[in-house]
């Protein structure tokens, strides 16, 4: 893998890990809505996730609709598909 593609994959994996943590704490908060420590954990990792998504967008184009800008082209449609050697 090229160096740039390796960095892209690392950032993509980090986003997946942080997204899992955010989704997991959301499920916990569904049953423990008053847990202040869990709310702080959620707020922290939600911000970490958004920062990682913005970094990914700046380097490689938007990964999710969260960071897409409607006034720009849908860049992911112009990049190689995973089966063509691209990264989702």
MMTF fields as JSON, N, C-alpha, C and O atoms, coordinates in Angstrom:
{
  "mmtfVersion": "1.0.0",
  "mmtfProducer": "UNKNOWN",
  "numBonds": 351,
  "numAtoms": 352,
  "numGroups": 88,
  "numChains": 1,
  "numModels": 1,
  "chainsPerModel": [1],
  "groupsPerChain": [88],
  "chainIdList": ["A"],
  "bondAtomList": [4, 2, 8, 6, 12, 10, 16, 14, 20, 18, 24, 22, 28, 26, 32, 30, 36, 34, 40, 38, 44, 42, 48, 46, 52, 50, 56, 54, 60, 58, 64, 62, 68, 66, 72, 70, 76, 74, 80, 78, 84, 82, 88, 86, 92, 90, 96, 94, 100, 98, 104, 102, 108, 106, 112, 110, 116, 114, 120, 118, 124, 122, 128, 126, 132, 130, 136, 134, 140, 138, 144, 142, 148, 146, 152, 150, 156, 154, 160, 158, 164, 162, 168, 166, 172, 170, 176, 174, 180, 178, 184, 182, 188, 186, 192, 190, 196, 194, 200, 198, 204, 202, 208, 206, 212, 210, 216, 214, 220, 218, 224, 222, 228, 226, 232, 230, 236, 234, 240, 238, 244, 242, 248, 246, 252, 250, 256, 254, 260, 258, 264, 262, 268, 266, 272, 270, 276, 274, 280, 278, 284, 282, 288, 286, 292, 290, 296, 294, 300, 298, 304, 302, 308, 306, 312, 310, 316, 314, 320, 318, 324, 322, 328, 326, 332, 330, 336, 334, 340, 338, 344, 342, 348, 346],
  "bondOrderList": [1, 1, 1, 1, 1, 1, 1, 1, 1, 1, 1, 1, 1, 1, 1, 1, 1, 1, 1, 1, 1, 1, 1, 1, 1, 1, 1, 1, 1, 1, 1, 1, 1, 1, 1, 1, 1, 1, 1, 1, 1, 1, 1, 1, 1, 1, 1, 1, 1, 1, 1, 1, 1, 1, 1, 1, 1, 1, 1, 1, 1, 1, 1, 1, 1, 1, 1, 1, 1, 1, 1, 1, 1, 1, 1, 1, 1, 1, 1, 1, 1, 1, 1, 1, 1, 1, 1],
  "groupList": [{"groupName": "UNK", "atomNameList": ["N", "CA", "C", "O"], "elementList": ["N", "C", "C", "O"], "formalChargeList": [0, 0, 0, 0], "bondAtomList": [1, 0, 2, 1, 3, 2], "bondOrderList": [1, 1, 2], "singleLetterCode": "X", "chemCompType": "L-PEPTIDE LINKING"}],
  "groupTypeList": [0, 0, 0, 0, 0, 0, 0, 0, 0, 0, 0, 0, 0, 0, 0, 0, 0, 0, 0, 0, 0, 0, 0, 0, 0, 0, 0, 0, 0, 0, 0, 0, 0, 0, 0, 0, 0, 0, 0, 0, 0, 0, 0, 0, 0, 0, 0, 0, 0, 0, 0, 0, 0, 0, 0, 0, 0, 0, 0, 0, 0, 0, 0, 0, 0, 0, 0, 0, 0, 0, 0, 0, 0, 0, 0, 0, 0, 0, 0, 0, 0, 0, 0, 0, 0, 0, 0, 0],
  "groupIdList": [1, 2, 3, 4, 5, 6, 7, 8, 9, 10, 11, 12, 13, 14, 15, 16, 17, 18, 19, 20, 21, 22, 23, 24, 25, 26, 27, 28, 29, 30, 31, 32, 33, 34, 35, 36, 37, 38, 39, 40, 41, 42, 43, 44, 45, 46, 47, 48, 49, 50, 51, 52, 53, 54, 55, 56, 57, 58, 59, 60, 61, 62, 63, 64, 65, 66, 67, 68, 69, 70, 71, 72, 73, 74, 75, 76, 77, 78, 79, 80, 81, 82, 83, 84, 85, 86, 87, 88],
  "secStructList": [7, 7, 2, 2, 2, 2, 2, 2, 2, 2, 2, 2, 2, 2, 2, 2, 2, 2, 2, 2, 2, 2, 2, 2, 2, 2, 2, 2, 2, 2, 2, 7, 6, 6, 7, 2, 2, 2, 2, 2, 2, 2, 2, 2, 2, 2, 2, 2, 2, 2, 2, 2, 2, 2, 2, 2, 2, 2, 2, 2, 7, 7, 1, 1, 6, 6, 6, 7, 7, 6, 6, 1, 7, 7, 4, 4, 4, 4, 1, 7, 7, 4, 4, 4, 6, 7, 7, 7],
  "xCoordList": [0.834, 0.0, 0.875, 1.915, 0.461, 1.197, 1.068, 0.123, 2.026, 2.012, 0.736, 0.174, 0.27, -0.944, -2.158, -3.036, -2.199, -3.317, -3.281, -4.328, -2.079, -1.938, -2.466, -3.157, -2.144, -2.648, -4.166, -4.847, -4.687, -6.133, -6.799, -7.83, -6.219, -6.786, -6.719, -7.658, -5.632, -5.513, -6.593, -7.236, -6.783, -7.802, -9.191, -10.041, -9.426, -10.708, -10.972, -12.087, -9.956, -10.103, -10.367, -11.173, -9.691, -9.921, -11.371, -12.02, -11.87, -13.263, -14.208, -15.184, -13.933, -14.776, -14.764, -15.811, -13.59, -13.503, -14.252, -15.004, -14.048, -14.707, -16.22, -16.998, -16.632, -18.063, -18.699, -19.827, -17.983, -18.493, -18.691, -19.713, -17.71, -17.816, -19.019, -19.748, -19.229, -20.372, -21.68, -22.587, -21.784, -23.008, -23.255, -24.396, -22.2, -22.328, -22.823, -23.696, -22.273, -22.69, -24.113, -24.827, -24.532, -25.925, -26.868, -27.892, -26.531, -27.365, -27.412, -28.468, -26.265, -26.214, -27.081, -27.831, -26.974, -27.74, -29.245, -30.037, -29.642, -31.07, -31.655, -32.828, -30.84, -31.324, -30.804, -31.265, -29.849, -29.27, -29.164, -28.061, -30.288, -30.255, -29.724, -29.419, -29.608, -29.143, -27.672, -27.171, -26.978, -25.583, -24.687, -24.382, -24.273, -23.492, -22.13, -21.644, -21.524, -20.229, -20.387, -19.546, -21.455, -21.716, -22.032, -21.625, -22.746, -23.055, -21.771, -21.599, -20.884, -19.597, -18.776, -18.143, -18.787, -18.091, -18.65, -17.898, -19.988, -20.635, -20.22, -19.827, -20.304, -19.96, -18.517, -18.219, -17.615, -16.201, -15.991, -15.366, -16.507, -16.251, -17.056, -16.654, -18.168, -18.896, -18.04, -17.958, -17.405, -16.523, -15.29, -14.877, -14.708, -13.557, -13.943, -13.186, -15.122, -15.602, -15.784, -15.344, -16.422, -16.639, -15.316, -15.174, -14.352, -13.039, -12.35, -11.733, -12.455, -11.852, -12.54, -11.876, -13.871, -14.595, -14.196, -14.052, -14.017, -13.593, -12.177, -11.889, -11.291, -9.924, -9.935, -9.228, -10.741, -10.844, -11.35, -10.819, -12.372, -12.925, -11.878, -11.766, -11.113, -10.093, -9.024, -8.511, -8.69, -7.62, -8.105, -7.421, -9.285, -9.706, -11.107, -11.53, -11.828, -13.209, -14.157, -13.741, -15.422, -16.375, -16.579, -16.638, -16.684, -16.905, -18.367, -18.901, -19.008, -20.417, -21.15, -20.536, -22.44, -23.259, -23.032, -23.322, -22.51, -22.255, -21.31, -21.442, -20.357, -19.363, -19.457, -18.65, -20.424, -20.577, -21.091, -21.878, -20.641, -21.097, -21.937, -21.425, -23.213, -24.099, -23.742, -24.221, -22.915, -22.548, -21.335, -20.894, -20.79, -19.645, -20.058, -21.159, -19.168, -19.42, -19.416, -18.79, -20.108, -20.069, -18.786, -18.793, -17.691, -16.368, -16.23, -15.496, -16.923, -16.733, -17.228, -16.795, -18.11, -18.589, -17.547, -17.651, -16.545, -15.508, -14.236, -13.31, -14.176, -12.996, -13.174, -14.295, -12.069, -12.187, -13.059, -12.983, -13.867, -14.69, -13.799, -12.701, -14.249, -13.418, -12.912, -11.772, -13.743, -13.321, -12.354, -11.803, -12.149, -11.173, -9.904, -9.051, -9.784, -8.614, -8.806, -7.879, -9.982, -10.269, -10.671, -10.824, -10.835, -11.237, -12.605, -12.848, -13.499, -14.845, -14.737, -15.754],
  "yCoordList": [-1.185, 0.0, 1.243, 1.28, 2.238, 3.496, 4.178, 3.917, 5.058, 5.764, 6.539, 6.474, 7.271, 8.066, 7.168, 7.472, 6.058, 5.128, 4.459, 4.162, 4.223, 3.641, 4.61, 4.198, 5.893, 6.899, 7.016, 7.183, 6.929, 6.983, 5.803, 5.969, 4.621, 3.43, 3.539, 3.134, 4.075, 4.253, 5.201, 4.927, 6.303, 7.268, 6.652, 6.866, 5.896, 5.219, 4.232, 4.164, 3.473, 2.528, 3.266, 2.817, 4.396, 5.192, 5.682, 5.625, 6.159, 6.615, 5.469, 5.666, 4.287, 3.126, 2.802, 2.512, 2.848, 2.546, 3.583, 3.231, 4.847, 5.911, 5.879, 6.113, 5.594, 5.487, 4.35, 4.476, 3.243, 2.128, 2.566, 2.255, 3.29, 3.764, 4.691, 4.596, 5.58, 6.498, 5.715, 5.96, 4.785, 3.984, 3.155, 3.018, 2.61, 1.785, 2.611, 2.166, 3.801, 4.621, 5.141, 5.364, 5.337, 5.727, 4.633, 4.928, 3.387, 2.276, 2.245, 2.015, 2.476, 2.51, 3.652, 3.475, 4.815, 5.974, 5.797, 6.442, 4.934, 4.638, 4.049, 4.262, 3.311, 2.676, 3.35, 3.041, 4.267, 4.984, 6.476, 7.022, 7.137, 8.508, 9.557, 10.676, 9.227, 10.21, 10.025, 10.746, 9.096, 8.797, 9.908, 9.934, 10.819, 11.987, 11.598, 12.234, 10.575, 10.123, 9.601, 9.868, 8.867, 8.344, 9.479, 9.433, 10.484, 11.639, 12.378, 12.792, 12.543, 13.192, 12.357, 12.906, 11.04, 10.121, 10.273, 10.371, 10.29, 10.459, 11.778, 11.802, 12.868, 14.182, 14.232, 14.801, 13.635, 13.615, 12.854, 13.371, 11.64, 10.815, 11.252, 10.983, 11.914, 12.505, 13.592, 13.692, 14.403, 15.452, 14.854, 15.321, 13.819, 13.141, 12.598, 12.729, 11.991, 11.426, 12.52, 12.366, 13.613, 14.7, 15.292, 15.611, 15.439, 15.95, 14.997, 15.433, 13.696, 12.703, 12.714, 12.605, 12.846, 12.919, 14.165, 14.108, 15.284, 16.519, 16.378, 16.838, 15.738, 15.511, 14.621, 14.888, 13.564, 12.667, 13.442, 13.302, 14.252, 15.041, 15.973, 16.084, 16.643, 17.573, 16.878, 17.445, 15.648, 14.917, 14.097, 14.02, 13.482, 12.482, 12.696, 11.949, 13.678, 13.894, 13.372, 12.622, 13.755, 13.363, 11.851, 11.182, 11.34, 9.915, 9.64, 8.592, 10.587, 10.442, 11.728, 12.741, 11.666, 12.845, 13.926, 15.099, 13.525, 14.47, 15.591, 16.716, 15.295, 16.303, 16.714, 17.52, 16.178, 16.544, 17.974, 18.437, 18.646, 20.008, 19.953, 19.593, 20.302, 20.155, 21.04, 20.8, 22.05, 22.929, 22.423, 23.065, 21.265, 20.687, 19.409, 18.898, 18.898, 17.625, 16.494, 16.601, 15.427, 14.221, 13.473, 12.572, 13.859, 13.365, 11.854, 11.249, 11.231, 9.793, 9.03, 7.903, 9.615, 8.964, 9.027, 8.308, 9.884, 10.056, 9.293, 9.247, 8.701, 7.962, 6.486, 6.039, 5.716, 4.287, 3.584, 3.883, 2.669, 1.859, 0.842, 0.55, 0.297, -0.658, -1.816, -2.251, -2.315, -3.433, -2.994, -3.826, -1.672, -1.126, -0.676, -0.011, -1.037, -0.663, 0.566, 0.974, 1.167, 2.334, 1.926, 0.742, 2.906, 2.678, 3.3, 4.415, 2.598, 3.128, 4.416, 5.025],
  "zCoordList": [0.0, 0.0, 0.0, 0.658, -0.723, -0.74, 0.615, 1.361, 0.934, 2.21, 2.458, 3.551, 1.458, 1.608, 1.817, 2.625, 1.081, 1.22, 2.597, 3.171, 3.124, 4.46, 5.514, 6.446, 5.37, 6.306, 6.212, 7.224, 4.999, 4.81, 5.511, 6.164, 5.38, 6.012, 7.541, 8.226, 8.076, 9.533, 10.052, 11.065, 9.357, 9.771, 9.649, 10.513, 8.592, 8.397, 9.537, 10.054, 9.928, 11.046, 12.357, 13.171, 12.562, 13.771, 13.814, 14.858, 12.683, 12.616, 12.95, 13.674, 12.437, 12.748, 14.236, 14.814, 14.862, 16.296, 17.128, 18.037, 16.817, 17.568, 17.327, 18.252, 16.11, 15.807, 16.592, 17.067, 16.729, 17.527, 18.974, 19.586, 19.523, 20.908, 21.069, 22.056, 20.11, 20.174, 20.112, 20.907, 19.184, 19.069, 20.324, 20.767, 20.889, 22.09, 23.279, 24.024, 23.454, 24.587, 24.394, 25.371, 23.137, 22.875, 23.369, 23.985, 23.104, 23.58, 25.105, 25.694, 25.74, 27.204, 27.737, 28.698, 27.112, 27.58, 27.385, 28.072, 26.459, 26.308, 27.588, 27.895, 28.331, 29.564, 30.829, 31.928, 30.686, 31.83, 31.49, 31.47, 31.226, 30.711, 31.686, 31.271, 32.951, 33.935, 34.309, 35.173, 33.693, 34.023, 33.468, 32.276, 34.342, 33.927, 33.358, 32.422, 33.908, 33.388, 31.952, 31.093, 31.706, 30.359, 29.388, 28.228, 29.851, 28.998, 28.63, 27.483, 29.587, 29.311, 28.325, 27.423, 28.495, 27.591, 26.172, 25.202, 26.071, 24.768, 24.123, 22.957, 24.871, 24.318, 23.851, 22.8, 24.63, 24.26, 22.952, 22.026, 22.875, 21.696, 20.473, 19.341, 20.687, 19.557, 18.917, 17.693, 19.756, 19.24, 18.556, 17.494, 19.169, 18.559, 17.18, 16.219, 17.095, 15.826, 14.781, 13.641, 15.154, 14.198, 13.713, 12.533, 14.618, 14.216, 13.248, 12.276, 13.513, 12.623, 11.256, 10.226, 11.246, 9.974, 9.185, 7.964, 9.879, 9.205, 8.653, 7.548, 9.428, 8.957, 7.717, 6.745, 7.76, 6.605, 5.388, 4.287, 5.598, 4.494, 3.899, 2.679, 4.754, 4.273, 3.446, 2.481, 3.824, 3.138, 1.949, 0.929, 2.074, 1.087, 0.531, -0.352, 1.014, 0.602, 1.667, 2.551, 1.596, 2.642, 2.686, 1.654, 3.891, 4.113, 4.415, 4.053, 5.077, 5.436, 5.078, 4.745, 5.153, 4.882, 5.945, 5.711, 7.123, 8.216, 7.813, 8.294, 6.935, 6.562, 5.101, 4.637, 4.367, 2.954, 2.839, 3.665, 1.825, 1.552, 0.279, -0.781, 0.368, -0.787, -1.98, -3.088, -1.77, -2.874, -3.65, -4.603, -3.241, -3.926, -4.635, -4.429, -5.47, -6.146, -5.128, -4.073, -5.442, -4.618, -4.977, -5.817, -4.33, -4.698, -4.591, -5.372, -3.638, -3.483, -4.71, -4.948, -5.476, -6.695, -7.808, -8.801, -7.641, -8.656, -8.312, -9.121, -7.142, -6.711, -7.041, -7.283, -7.054, -7.335, -6.289, -5.097, -6.747, -5.851, -5.134, -5.61, -3.999, -3.255, -4.114, -3.953, -5.021, -5.866, -6.961, -7.683, -7.08, -8.013, -7.288, -7.876, -6.023, -5.243, -4.385, -3.686, -4.416, -3.584, -2.177, -1.876, -1.337, 0.051, 0.242, -0.219, 0.914, 1.19, 1.948, 2.278]
}
